[in-house]
Amino acid sequence: MTTPGTSSGTNAHHAEASIAEGEIWPEECEIECPKHGSAFSLVTGEPVTLPATQPVPVYAVRVDGGDVLVEVPQ
């Protein structure tokens, strides 16, 4: 589950941790890194809490029929 229109990258820059396994807070549009507990915005990728200081990438997403399409820059 992500916010409508965005997807985040899966690795936290500082710990090589997969935030894809973190807890998602839909009301806040945030995801928590399971490695250290920092929260990241699912809209911008910016860290919301410490210890993270670098953003994670976010990508445009759209649904086409039953497919979820993620736009990844080349």
C-alpha positions in Angstrom: 0.0 0.0 0.0 1.3 3.5 -0.9 -0.3 6.9 -1.2 -2.1 7.3 -4.5 0.3 8.3 -7.2 3.7 7.4 -5.5 5.9 4.6 -4.7 9.2 4.7 -2.8 12.6 3.1 -3.3 13.3 0.0 -1.1 16.7 0.7 0.4 17.4 3.3 3.1 20.6 5.0 2.0 22.4 4.8 5.3 21.8 1.2 6.4 21.0 -0.9 3.3 17.8 -1.7 5.0 14.6 -2.5 3.0 12.0 -0.1 4.0 9.5 -2.1 2.0 9.3 -4.3 5.1 8.5 -1.3 7.3 5.2 -0.4 8.8 3.0 1.9 6.7 1.0 4.7 8.4 -1.6 5.5 5.7 -3.1 8.5 7.6 0.3 10.2 7.8 1.4 9.0 4.3 4.6 7.6 5.9 6.6 4.4 6.1 8.9 3.4 9.0 12.3 1.8 8.3 12.4 -1.5 10.2 16.2 -1.1 10.8 16.3 2.0 12.9 12.8 3.5 13.1 13.1 6.6 11.0 9.9 7.5 9.2 9.8 8.7 5.5 7.2 10.6 3.6 5.6 8.3 0.9 4.9 11.5 -1.1 8.3 13.2 -1.1 10.7 10.5 0.2 12.0 13.0 2.8 12.8 11.7 6.2 10.3 12.8 8.8 12.2 11.5 11.9 15.8 11.0 12.9 18.2 9.3 12.6 17.7 9.4 8.8 18.8 12.6 7.1 18.7 11.6 3.4 15.5 11.1 1.4 14.6 7.8 -0.4 13.5 7.9 -4.0 9.8 8.1 -4.9 8.3 7.2 -8.3 5.1 8.1 -10.1 2.5 5.2 -10.1 -0.7 4.7 -12.0 -3.2 1.8 -12.3 -4.0 0.6 -15.8 -6.7 -2.0 -15.6 -5.4 -4.6 -13.1 -1.8 -3.5 -13.5 0.2 -1.2 -11.3 2.7 0.7 -13.4 5.7 2.4 -11.8 7.5 5.1 -13.8 11.3 4.7 -13.1 13.6 7.3 -14.6 16.3 6.0 -16.9 
